Amino acid sequence: MVRTLRFVLGDQLTRSVSSLSDINPASDVVLMVEVAAEATSVRHHKQKIAFLFSGMRHFAETLRREGIEVDYVTLDDAANTQSFGGELARAMMRHGPETVVMTEPGEWRVLQMMQDWRETLPVPLHIREDDRFLCSRAAFSQWAAGRKQYRMEFFYRDMRKKTGFLMAGDAPEGGQWNFDPENRKALPRDHRPPVRQRFEPDAITREVLALVASRFGDHFGDLEPFGWAVTRAGALEALEHFIMDCLPMFGDFQDAMKTGQDFLYHAAISPYLNAGLLTAHEVCARAEAAYRAGHAPINAVEGFIRQVLGWREFVRGLYWHEMPEYAETNHLDATRPLPWFYWSGETEMACMRECIRATRQHAYAHHIQRLMVTGNFALLAGIAPREIEEWYLAVYADAYEWVELPNVHGMVMHADGGLLGSKPYAASGAYINRMSDYCAGCAYDPSIKLGPKACPFNYLYWNFLIENETKLARNPRMAMPYRTLKAMDETRRNEIHSEAQSFLDNLANKLI
């Protein structure tokens, strides 16, 4: 008789995950399922679906080699109900367990689903904390209590003290908490980043790729070439490649962008972290070890650890602390539909075209491409938060609602009114020109402010400030651009608004 049915989700591919921590191979069964309801909750990138299904199948084989029974339901199983609830109900009939154990999911919607199962299952359902994070939900809520605004920098410093990462006693290693001012270099013209490691699909992955091509062929993105690791061993190899070949220069060029160079010095391990093939603690520990060994400088290691220990933990805590009301806010009253070129990549704006091309090809773009190109355009154009959030959730292999929603809703769109970030991350074409080579191949000129050859980011930036003046002008971090705006005469302001409005009215009608 099966004592415990342990239901493991597709982003819980960690042997030490709480739902498996006390498993008894003699009496317990692990349930894993591929279901269309989750693959199509948004129209996920084909590579993301393939990455997760292949990762799940490999993880199931790892458990079986340990002597654990795994009840694995494939997508093309004729009896598959294609939903979590339906497959749990069928597994209950097959195994008749005394209890069901799960680890809490990464999405509010799925947690509500699991809590509903408690009312209908004939046996107890135990939902355990996801202890793979360095800050528990309870610890974040305790930190957030009484704060009107949440600032990652203060949270990050507390996490450094709590974990001991990059600490010299009670002081930060290197004498300061943040080396960000050193990490804003553009890539030199003739600089050649390292060739990035990719992984050849094995037989299991090839079978999954064929399945995805058959069932989800009309989803966004290229399925081939597929180069993601799908096992823990592969993920560890990818981490080591980053540490040895990329981390030393990561700090200097983490904000840089270059045509045709889709990974540069970035780790590209977020899909592995967010699916559970790597853990946050081991990633931070390996980066710190590289610093202690003299392999990588402090600005690079601190910048990387801040992304994992700071931002990743911070947005996860904020998501669970503020949901579900958080997703409903729209501070800037943005309502414009998402332009079709976010899916097609067909636009005269070279920066948008290049970032969407990389996203389509790899289900990946690095954080500056997401924030300061595709995100910046959505902010300036007043795209409805729900529409751009669904796009980010659909197109990236590392996207899960707990990490995607706060980053897009709060950091990209400022839809939470400043709860997460102290100011909107709005910028003109000058920023993109400074940090990339995109503008050299563009139909528009970042040095031109108005007219048919002007970079749309230029007049959209000032129009954004004009249209949101009553909500943003008192923000201390927006003081400088609003002083410049105040000095503009009425004629100039009207010209900016008219050109921006014409551009925005044409978004749905032609290539722009």
N, C-alpha and C positions, 0 to 999 in steps of 0.2 A: 504493500500500500504506500502511496505517495504521501509523505508527511507535509511537505511544503512545495508549492509551485512558485518558482521565482521568475517573475516576468521582467525581462531585461529589454530596454528600449534601444533604438539604434544609435543614440548618442551616449550610451553608457557602456562602451566597449573597454572597460577597465576591470582587470581581474579582482582588484581590491574594492570595487564599488560596493556600497553598503548592502545592497540586496544579495550579494554573493559572499559577504565577509565570513559568514558562519555556515556555509553550505555543507551539507552532509551527503556525499555522493551515493551513499548506500540507500538513502530514502527520499532525496529531493530531485526535482526535475526543473530544468531551466526552460522557459518558454521564450522564443524569439520569433517575430513575425514581420514579414514584408507586406504592407497593405497599401492599396491604392489611395485610400482616404488621406493618408499622411503624405504620400508622394505628390498628391495634387491639392493639398490644403491651400497652397499657392502653386503656381506652375513652375516648380523647381527646375533649375538648370539640370540638363541631362547628366552632366558630370557629377553633380552633387548626389543625385539619386544613385548613380553607379558607384560612387565612392562609398556611400553608406551601405548599400546592399552587399557589395563585395567585402567591406569591412566587417559587417555582421556575419557573413558566411565564414570568413576566416576566423573570427572570434569564436564562433560555434565549434569549429574544428579544434581550436586550441583547448576549449573546455572538454571536448570529447577525449582528447589525448590525455587529459588528466583523470579520466574515468568518470566524468560527469555526464549524465544523460541530458541531452538537449532535444527538445521538441521544437523543430524549426519548420516554419510554414513559409514556403516560397510564394512569391507573387503569383506565379502561374499554376499553383495548386488549384485543381478544379473545384475543391470544396471551400476555398478561401473566401470568407465573407468580406474581405477587403477593409475591415475596420478593427481597431484595437479591441473594442468591446465584444464584437462578434467572435473574434479569435480567442479571447479569454474565455468566453462562454463555451466554445467548442472544446478548449483544453480542459475546462472543468469537467466536462462530460467524459473525456478520454481518461483522465487521471484520478478524479475524485479526491483532490487533496484536502488535508485538514485545515490548511491556511494558505494564503497567497501573500507573498512579500514582494514589494517593489521599492525602488529608489525614486524619490520625487523627481518629476520631469523638469525640463527647462522652459516650459511654456504654461502660462496661466490657463489656457484653454484645456490642455491635457490634464492639468491638476484637477480642474473642475470635473472632467470626465471620470478621473480615478475616484474622486470623492463620491460621485454618483454611484459608482460600482459598489461602494460600501453598503449602499441601501438595498442592493439587489442580489449580491453574492450570498450563497448559502453558508459561506465560511468567512472568518475574519480576514480582512485585507489590511496588512500593515504597510504603511507608506513611510519609508525611512528617509532621514535627512541625506542630502547629497554632500558627503563630507570630502569630496575631491577639491573643493574650493578652500582657499586659505582664510577666508572670512565667512563665517556662517551667516545665514539670514538673520538670526537673532542678534549676533554681534553687530551687524550693520545697522539694524534698527535701533540698537542701543546707542551707537555712534551718532545716528541721524536724529535722535529724539531732541526736540526743541529747536532744531535748526530750520530757518526759513529758506536757506539756500544750501546746496551741497557742493562743496568744492573738492575735487579730486586731490588736489595738492595736499590738503590737510589730512585727508583720509590716507593718502599714500605715505605720508610721514609716519602716521600712527602704525601702518602696516609694516614699514621698515623696522620700527622699534619692536613690534610684536614678534616678527619673524627673525630678526637679526640679519637679514640680507643687507649687504653693503653697509654695515655698521662698524665703527671703530669705538667700541665701548658704548657710551651714550651718544656719541656724535656720528654724523654721517661720514662715510668713507670719502676721502678727498676734500673734506671741509665744507661741503655744501650739499644740499639735498637734490639739486636739479642742475643739470649741465645743458639744458635745452639751448641756450644761446650759442653753444658751440656746434649744434647739430642742424644748421640751416644752410649748408653749403650746396650750391648748384654743382652738378656734375661737369667737370672740365670737358671741353669739346671732344678731345681725342681719348678720353678715358674709356677703358674697356673693363667692365665688371666681370666677375668670374662666370664661367659657364655653370649653369645651375643643374643640379642633379635631378633627374626624373626617373621614374620606375617603370620598367617594362611590364605590362599586364601578364599575369600568369593564367592558367587554364580556368580557374574560378572566376577571375575578373573578366576574361574573355566571354564566358558564359553570361555573366551579368551584363556586359556591354551589348551583347546581342539581344537580351531581354529588354533592356532600356530602349534600344533602337526600335524594337518592335512595338513596345507599349507606350513610349513617351517621345516618339520621334518628332511630334509637333511642338515640344517644349523648347524654350529658349536655349541657345548655346550649342557649341560644337561638342560632339561626344568623343571624337578622335582628333588628334592623338591624346590619349589618356595617360597621364604620367604621375598620378598621385600614388603614394604608398597606401597600402590597405591593411597592413599588419602592424603590430607593435614593434617588431624588429625593424621594419621599414621606416616607421616614424622615428625611432631612435637613430637610425642611420641618417635621416633627413636633418634631425637636430644636430648631429655631430658635424654634418657638412656645413650647416650654418655657422656653428661655433668656430670651426677651424678655418673656413674659407671666406666667410662674410662678416662675422661679428666685428673684427678689428676696424672695418671701415663703415660699419652700419651707422654709427653715430654721426659721422661727418655728412653722410649722404642720405639720411633717412627721409628727408623732405624732398629729395630730388626726383625728377621725372625725365625719362628719355624715350623717344620714339623707338619702338621695337625691342626695348629692354623692359620686360614686364615684371621682373623680380628684383633687379639691381642687387642690393645687399640685404634685402628684407628676409626675415626668417621663413616666411611661407609655411609656418607650422600651425597656424590657427585652425585649419580643418582637423588636424590630429588632436590638438588640445580640446577642441569643442566636442569632438566625438569620443574622447576618452582614451585614445591611443597613447597620449602623453599626459602627464599631470603638471599642474602649475608649479608645484614645489620642485620637481626634478628639473624642470626647464630653468627656473631661476637659479637653482643650485649649480647647474652646469655652467651657466653664464658667469656666475660669481667666481667659480673655480677657474675659469679662463682669465678673469681679471687677476686673481690672486697669483696665478702662475706667470703673469706678465705677458700673456698672449694677446689681450685686448685692453684698450685704454678705458679709463673710468667713464668718459663721456659716452662711449658706445655701450658699455655694459649697463650703466645707470639708465640710459635711454631705453634700452630693451627691457630691463626689469621693470621700469615704470609702466610700460605697456601691459605687462602681464600682472604684476603685483598691484599696480595702480589702477589703470583704466579697466582692465578685464574684471577685476574683483569689484570695482566701484560700480560699474554699470549693472552688474548682476545684482548687487545689493539694492541699488536704487529701483531696479525693475520690480523685485519682489516686495519692496517696502511701499511702493506707490501704486502698484496695480490693484484693481483694474481701471481706476479713474484716470491714471496717467495717460493712457492711450487716447483718451477722448479730448484732451486739451488741444487748443489751436490758437495760441496767443496772438499770432499775427494775422489771423483770419484769412489764411491762404486757401484758395479754392480752385485754382486752375487745374484742369486735367493734365495727366502726365503725357508729354509729347511722344509720338510714336517712335521718334528716333532713339529713345532710350532702349527700345527693343531692336530696331533695325540697324542702328549705327549710321544711318544715312543723313548726314548733316555736313554743312560747309565748315562748321567749327572744328578745326583739326584736333583740339584738345579733347573735346567730347567724343569725336570719332575714334581717336586712339584709345581712350580709356574704355569705351564700350567694346571696341575690338578685342582688347585684352580680356575683358570680362567674358565676352562670348567665347573666346578661345580657351580660357583656363578656368572659368568660374572663380576668378581671383583678380583683384586689383589691390594695390597697397593703400595705406590709410590716407595719404595725401591725394591720390587720385580719387578716392571715395569722398573725402571731405571737401577738398578745394577745387575739384573740377565738377564731377557729376552732382555732388551735394551742393556746392556753391551755386551752380546754375539753378537747381531746384529751389533753393532759398530765394535767390534774386528774382526768379520768375514767378514766385508765389504758388508753386505746385501744392496741391492739397496734401497734407501730411500722410494721410492714409494711402494715397496712391504711390508716393515715392517710397514709403515704408514697405509696401508690398513688393515693389521692384527690388529693393535691397534684399529682402528676405528670400526672393525667388532666385536671384542670379548668382549668389556667392556660395561656395562650398562650405564656408565656415559660418553661415548665417543661421542662427536660431533666435527666436523672438527675444529671449532674455538679454542677448548681446546686441541684436540689431535694433530693437525698438528704442532703447535709451540713446544709443549713438545717433540714430537718424532723427528721432522725434526731438530730442533735447539738444544734441550737439550740432547736427546739420541744419535742422529746420527751426530751432529756437521756439518750438511749438509749446514748450512747457513754461515759457515766460522767464527763463533764467534759473530754473530750479537746478539744472545740471551744470550749465555753463554760464560764465559771467557775461558773455556777450555773443551776438551772432557771429559766426565765422564767415563773414561776407568780404569779398575781395574783388577788385577790378582785374582786367586783363594783365596789368603790370605784374601781379604776383605770379601768375602762370608763366609769363614770359621770363621772369627772373629765375624760376625754379625748374624750367624745362626747355626743350628745344622745339616744342610743339608749334609755336607761333611762326617759325620759319617756313612751315609747310601749310600755312593757313590762307584762306581766301580773305581773311580779315586782318587788320593791322592793329596791334595793341597800342601803338603810339597815336592812333587817331581816335578822337573822342566821340565825334558825331559824323553822320553821313553813311553812305552805302558801304564804304570800306572799313568803317570803324568796328573795332572788336565789340560784339554785343555785351560782353561782360562789363565794358566801361560804362555805357549809358544805363544798363540794367542795375549796376551797383549804385549809381547816384539816384536813379529812380526808386530803388529799394529804400534808400535813406529818406527820400521825399515822402513816399507813401506811408512810411512807418515812423514819421517824425514824432508824433505825439506819444508813441510807445517806447521809443529808443533814445530820444535826445537827452534824457536825463541820466542815461547810463554813463558813469564816469569813464568807462573804457571806450565809449563812442564819442568822447568829447572832441577829439581832434577832427574827425571827418565832419562832424556837425558844425564845427567852427568854419570849416571850408565851405560847407553848404550854405551857411548863414551869409557868407560874403558874396555868394552868387546873386546876380540881379534876377529879377522876375522873368525877364526874357530868356535867359539861359536855362533857368529851371523849367520853363514851359517847353523849350526845345528838347531838353532831355526827356521830359515826360512824354511828349508827343512821339519821339522816335522810339522810346521803349514800348509805348502802347501799340504802335504800328507793328513792331517786331513780335510782340506777344500775341497780337490778334492773328498774325500769320503763322503761328507755331503749328497749328493743326492743318494748314493748307498747302505747305510747300516745304522744300528743303531749305534749311536755314543754317 
